[in-house]
Amino acid sequence: MNIGDVAEASGLPAKTIRYYEEIGFVRPERGRNGYRDFGENEVHKLTFLARARSLGFTIDDCRTLLSLYEDRGRASSDVKAVAEHHLRRINAKIAELEGLRSTLARLVARCHGDDRPDCPILDDLAASGRRRRT
């Protein structure tokens, strides 16, 4: 299969597939003309990676998950540990975003949004900058 066919089958752009080849996730055969010739195994790996990345796993996580997937002697606890670590990162990010939302909602509520030049949003942004420099 050529890279265009694999891109369509896996849902990944050709550029991403080339990158995954560069970092060793897949190793397609090369024809005498130098073109990549992907087999079903590579398509399967790329589909696996596309799904893992869509769940937000990092490249390092994907490397670990792919290694575990290919290791028939793996312990599911190892897979679960990777997923739990990622879930903790997601939960931390959600907490951070909720804090941002709360702060921004408070600032928006304080702003009159009229023709006057005073704006609590801009005042807060300016005050935050002064606090960091001191």
DRENLUM-655528 format. One line per 8 residues: number of its first residue (from 1); their letters; for each residue x, y, z of N, C-alpha, C. Coordinates in Angstrom, 1 decimal, always signed. Layout:
residues N
NUM = A = X,Y,Z,X,Y,Z,X,Y,Z  ...
This chain:
residues 134
1 = MNIGDVAE = +0.8,-1.2,+0.0,+0.0,+0.0,+0.0,+0.9,+1.2,+0.0  +0.5,+2.3,-0.7,+1.3,+3.5,-0.7,+0.8,+4.4,+0.4  +1.5,+5.5,+0.6,+1.3,+6.3,+1.8,-0.1,+7.0,+1.7  -0.6,+7.3,+0.5,-1.9,+7.8,+0.4,-3.0,+6.9,+0.8  -2.8,+5.6,+0.4,-3.8,+4.6,+0.8,-3.8,+4.4,+2.3  -2.6,+4.4,+2.9,-2.5,+4.2,+4.3,-3.0,+5.4,+5.1  -2.8,+6.6,+4.6,-3.4,+7.8,+5.2,-4.9,+7.7,+5.2  -5.5,+7.2,+4.1,-6.9,+7.1,+4.1,-7.4,+6.0,+5.0
9 = ASGLPAKT = -6.7,+4.9,+5.1,-7.1,+3.7,+5.9,-7.0,+4.0,+7.4  -5.9,+4.8,+7.8,-5.7,+5.0,+9.2,-6.3,+6.3,+9.7  -6.6,+7.2,+8.8,-7.2,+8.5,+9.2,-6.1,+9.5,+9.6  -4.9,+9.2,+9.3,-3.7,+10.1,+9.6,-3.2,+10.8,+8.3  -2.8,+12.0,+8.5,-2.2,+12.7,+7.3,-0.8,+12.0,+6.9  -0.5,+12.1,+5.7,+0.8,+11.5,+5.2,+2.0,+12.1,+6.0  +1.9,+13.4,+6.3,+3.0,+14.0,+7.1,+3.2,+13.3,+8.4  +2.1,+13.0,+9.1,+2.2,+12.3,+10.4,+2.7,+10.9,+10.2
17 = IRYYEEIG = +2.3,+10.2,+9.2,+2.8,+8.9,+8.9,+4.3,+8.9,+8.7  +4.8,+9.9,+7.9,+6.2,+10.0,+7.7,+7.0,+10.3,+9.0  +6.4,+11.1,+9.9,+7.0,+11.4,+11.2,+7.0,+10.1,+12.0  +5.9,+9.4,+12.0,+5.9,+8.1,+12.8,+6.9,+7.1,+12.3  +7.2,+7.2,+11.0,+8.2,+6.3,+10.4,+9.6,+6.8,+10.9  +9.8,+8.1,+10.9,+11.0,+8.7,+11.3,+11.4,+8.4,+12.8  +10.4,+8.3,+13.6,+10.7,+8.0,+15.1,+10.5,+6.5,+15.4  +10.3,+5.7,+14.3,+10.4,+4.3,+14.5,+9.1,+3.6,+14.9
25 = FVRPERGR = +8.0,+4.2,+14.8,+6.7,+3.5,+15.1,+6.4,+2.5,+14.0  +6.7,+2.8,+12.8,+6.4,+1.9,+11.7,+7.7,+1.9,+10.8  +7.9,+0.7,+10.1,+9.0,+0.6,+9.2,+8.5,-0.1,+8.0  +7.9,+0.7,+7.1,+7.4,+0.1,+5.8,+8.6,-0.4,+5.0  +8.3,-1.4,+4.2,+9.3,-1.8,+3.2,+9.5,-0.7,+2.2  +10.5,-0.8,+1.4,+10.8,+0.2,+0.3,+10.9,-0.6,-1.0  +10.1,-0.2,-2.0,+10.2,-0.8,-3.3,+11.5,-0.4,-4.0  +11.8,-1.0,-5.1,+13.0,-0.7,-5.8,+13.0,+0.7,-6.3
33 = NGYRDFGE = +11.8,+1.3,-6.4,+11.7,+2.7,-6.8,+11.9,+3.7,-5.6  +12.1,+3.1,-4.4,+12.3,+3.9,-3.2,+11.0,+4.3,-2.5  +9.9,+4.0,-3.1,+8.6,+4.3,-2.4,+8.3,+3.4,-1.3  +7.6,+3.9,-0.3,+7.2,+3.1,+0.8,+6.1,+2.2,+0.4  +6.2,+1.0,+1.0,+5.2,-0.1,+0.7,+4.7,-0.6,+2.0  +3.6,-0.1,+2.5,+3.0,-0.4,+3.8,+2.2,-1.7,+3.7  +2.4,-2.5,+4.7,+1.6,-3.7,+4.9,+0.5,-3.5,+5.9  -0.3,-4.6,+6.0,-1.4,-4.5,+6.9,-1.0,-4.2,+8.4
41 = NEVHKLTF = +0.2,-4.8,+8.8,+0.7,-4.6,+10.1,+0.9,-3.1,+10.4  +1.5,-2.4,+9.4,+1.8,-1.0,+9.6,+0.5,-0.2,+9.6  -0.5,-0.6,+8.8,-1.8,+0.1,+8.8,-2.4,-0.1,+10.2  -2.4,-1.3,+10.7,-2.9,-1.6,+12.0,-2.3,-0.7,+13.1  -0.9,-0.6,+13.1,-0.2,+0.2,+14.1,-0.6,+1.6,+14.0  -0.7,+2.1,+12.7,-1.0,+3.5,+12.5,-2.4,+3.8,+13.0  -3.4,+2.9,+12.8,-4.7,+3.1,+13.3,-4.7,+3.1,+14.8  -4.0,+2.2,+15.4,-3.8,+2.1,+16.9,-3.3,+3.5,+17.4
49 = LARARSLG = -2.2,+4.0,+16.7,-1.6,+5.3,+17.2,-2.6,+6.4,+17.0  -3.3,+6.4,+15.9,-4.3,+7.5,+15.7,-5.3,+7.5,+16.8  -5.8,+6.3,+17.2,-6.8,+6.3,+18.3,-6.1,+6.7,+19.6  -4.9,+6.3,+19.9,-4.2,+6.6,+21.2,-4.0,+8.2,+21.2  -3.6,+8.7,+20.1,-3.4,+10.2,+20.0,-4.7,+10.9,+20.2  -5.8,+10.4,+19.6,-7.1,+11.1,+19.7,-7.6,+11.1,+21.2  -7.0,+10.2,+22.0,-7.3,+10.1,+23.4,-6.4,+11.0,+24.2  -5.4,+11.6,+23.5,-4.5,+12.6,+24.2,-3.2,+12.0,+24.7
57 = FTIDDCRT = -3.0,+10.7,+24.4,-1.7,+10.1,+24.9,-0.6,+10.8,+24.2  +0.5,+11.0,+24.9,+1.7,+11.6,+24.4,+2.4,+10.6,+23.5  +3.4,+11.1,+22.7,+4.2,+10.2,+21.9,+4.9,+9.2,+22.7  +5.5,+9.6,+23.9,+6.1,+8.6,+24.7,+5.1,+7.6,+25.3  +3.9,+8.0,+25.6,+2.9,+7.1,+26.0,+2.6,+6.1,+24.9  +2.5,+6.6,+23.7,+2.2,+5.8,+22.5,+3.3,+4.8,+22.3  +4.5,+5.2,+22.5,+5.6,+4.2,+22.3,+5.5,+3.1,+23.3  +5.2,+3.5,+24.6,+5.0,+2.5,+25.6,+3.8,+1.6,+25.3
65 = LLSLYEDR = +2.7,+2.2,+24.9,+1.5,+1.4,+24.7,+1.7,+0.5,+23.5  +2.3,+0.9,+22.4,+2.6,+0.1,+21.3,+3.5,-1.1,+21.7  +4.5,-0.8,+22.5,+5.4,-1.8,+22.9,+4.6,-2.9,+23.8  +3.8,-2.4,+24.6,+2.9,-3.3,+25.4,+2.0,-4.1,+24.5  +1.4,-3.4,+23.6,+0.5,-4.1,+22.7,+1.2,-5.3,+21.9  +2.4,-5.0,+21.5,+3.1,-6.0,+20.8,+3.7,-7.1,+21.6  +3.8,-6.9,+22.9,+4.3,-7.9,+23.9,+3.2,-8.8,+24.4  +3.1,-10.0,+23.9,+2.1,-10.9,+24.3,+2.2,-11.4,+25.8
73 = GRASSDVK = +3.4,-11.1,+26.4,+3.6,-11.5,+27.8,+3.4,-10.3,+28.7  +2.8,-9.3,+28.2,+2.6,-8.1,+29.0,+1.6,-8.3,+30.2  +1.7,-7.5,+31.1,+0.7,-7.5,+32.2,-0.2,-6.3,+32.0  -1.5,-6.6,+32.1,-2.5,-5.5,+31.9,-2.3,-4.4,+32.9  -1.7,-4.7,+34.0,-1.4,-3.7,+35.0,-0.5,-2.6,+34.5  +0.4,-3.0,+33.6,+1.4,-2.0,+33.0,+0.6,-1.1,+32.1  -0.3,-1.6,+31.3,-1.2,-0.8,+30.4,-2.0,+0.1,+31.3  -2.6,-0.4,+32.3,-3.5,+0.4,+33.2,-2.7,+1.5,+33.8
81 = AVAEHHLR = -1.4,+1.3,+34.2,-0.6,+2.3,+34.8,-0.4,+3.5,+33.9  -0.2,+3.2,+32.6,+0.0,+4.3,+31.6,-1.3,+5.1,+31.5  -2.4,+4.4,+31.4,-3.7,+5.0,+31.2,-4.1,+5.8,+32.5  -3.8,+5.3,+33.7,-4.1,+6.0,+34.9,-3.2,+7.3,+35.0  -2.0,+7.2,+34.6,-1.1,+8.4,+34.6,-1.7,+9.5,+33.7  -2.1,+9.1,+32.5,-2.7,+10.0,+31.6,-4.0,+10.6,+32.1  -4.8,+9.8,+32.7,-6.0,+10.3,+33.3,-5.8,+11.3,+34.4  -4.7,+11.1,+35.2,-4.4,+12.1,+36.2,-4.0,+13.4,+35.5
89 = RINAKIAE = -3.2,+13.4,+34.4,-2.9,+14.6,+33.7,-4.1,+15.3,+33.1  -5.1,+14.5,+32.6,-6.3,+15.1,+32.1,-7.1,+15.8,+33.2  -7.2,+15.1,+34.4,-7.9,+15.7,+35.5,-7.3,+17.0,+36.0  -5.9,+17.0,+36.0,-5.2,+18.2,+36.4,-5.5,+19.3,+35.4  -5.5,+19.0,+34.1,-5.8,+20.0,+33.1,-7.2,+20.5,+33.2  -8.2,+19.6,+33.5,-9.6,+20.0,+33.7,-9.7,+21.0,+34.8  -9.0,+20.7,+35.9,-9.0,+21.6,+37.1,-8.4,+22.9,+36.8  -7.4,+22.9,+36.0,-6.8,+24.2,+35.6,-7.7,+25.0,+34.7
97 = LEGLRSTL = -8.4,+24.3,+33.8,-9.3,+25.0,+32.9,-10.5,+25.5,+33.6  -11.0,+24.7,+34.6,-12.1,+25.2,+35.4,-11.7,+26.5,+36.2  -10.5,+26.5,+36.7,-10.0,+27.8,+37.4,-10.0,+28.9,+36.4  -9.5,+28.7,+35.2,-9.5,+29.7,+34.2,-10.9,+30.2,+33.9  -11.8,+29.3,+33.7,-13.2,+29.6,+33.4,-13.8,+30.5,+34.5  -13.5,+30.1,+35.7,-14.1,+30.8,+36.9,-13.6,+32.2,+36.9  -12.2,+32.4,+36.7,-11.6,+33.7,+36.8,-12.2,+34.6,+35.6  -12.2,+34.0,+34.4,-12.7,+34.8,+33.3,-14.1,+35.1,+33.4
105 = ARLVARCH = -14.9,+34.2,+33.9,-16.4,+34.5,+34.1,-16.6,+35.6,+35.1  -15.8,+35.6,+36.2,-15.9,+36.7,+37.2,-15.5,+38.0,+36.5  -14.4,+38.1,+35.7,-14.0,+39.3,+35.1,-15.0,+39.8,+34.1  -15.6,+38.9,+33.3,-16.6,+39.3,+32.3,-17.8,+39.8,+33.0  -18.2,+39.2,+34.1,-19.4,+39.7,+34.9,-19.1,+41.1,+35.5  -17.9,+41.4,+35.8,-17.6,+42.7,+36.4,-17.5,+43.8,+35.3  -17.3,+43.4,+34.1,-17.1,+44.4,+33.0,-18.5,+44.9,+32.5  -18.7,+46.2,+32.5,-20.0,+46.7,+32.0,-20.2,+46.5,+30.6
113 = GDDRPDCP = -19.2,+46.5,+29.8,-19.4,+46.3,+28.3,-20.1,+47.4,+27.6  -19.9,+48.6,+28.1,-20.6,+49.7,+27.5,-19.5,+50.7,+26.8  -19.9,+51.9,+26.7,-19.0,+52.8,+26.0,-17.9,+53.4,+26.8  -18.0,+53.2,+28.1,-17.0,+53.7,+29.0,-15.6,+53.0,+28.8  -14.5,+53.7,+29.0,-13.2,+53.2,+28.8,-12.7,+52.2,+29.9  -13.3,+52.4,+31.1,-12.8,+51.5,+32.2,-13.2,+50.1,+32.0  -12.3,+49.2,+32.2,-12.6,+47.8,+32.0,-11.9,+46.9,+33.0  -12.6,+46.2,+33.8,-12.0,+45.3,+34.9,-11.2,+44.2,+34.2
121 = ILDDLAAS = -11.5,+43.8,+33.1,-10.7,+42.7,+32.4,-9.3,+43.2,+32.1  -9.2,+44.4,+31.5,-7.9,+45.0,+31.2,-7.2,+45.3,+32.4  -7.9,+45.9,+33.4,-7.2,+46.2,+34.7,-6.6,+45.0,+35.3  -7.3,+43.9,+35.3,-6.8,+42.6,+35.9,-5.6,+42.1,+35.1  -5.7,+42.2,+33.8,-4.5,+41.7,+33.0,-3.3,+42.6,+33.3  -3.5,+43.9,+33.4,-2.4,+44.8,+33.7,-1.8,+44.5,+35.1  -2.7,+44.3,+36.0,-2.3,+44.1,+37.4,-1.5,+42.8,+37.5  -1.9,+41.8,+36.8,-1.3,+40.5,+36.8,+0.2,+40.6,+36.3
129 = GRRRRT = +0.4,+41.4,+35.3,+1.7,+41.6,+34.8,+2.6,+42.4,+35.8  +2.0,+43.3,+36.5,+2.8,+44.1,+37.5,+3.2,+43.2,+38.7  +2.3,+42.3,+39.0,+2.5,+41.4,+40.2,+3.7,+40.4,+39.9  +3.7,+39.9,+38.6,+4.8,+39.0,+38.2,+6.2,+39.6,+38.2  +6.2,+40.9,+37.9,+7.5,+41.6,+37.7,+8.1,+42.0,+39.1  +7.3,+42.1,+40.1,+7.8,+42.5,+41.4,+8.2,+41.4,+42.3
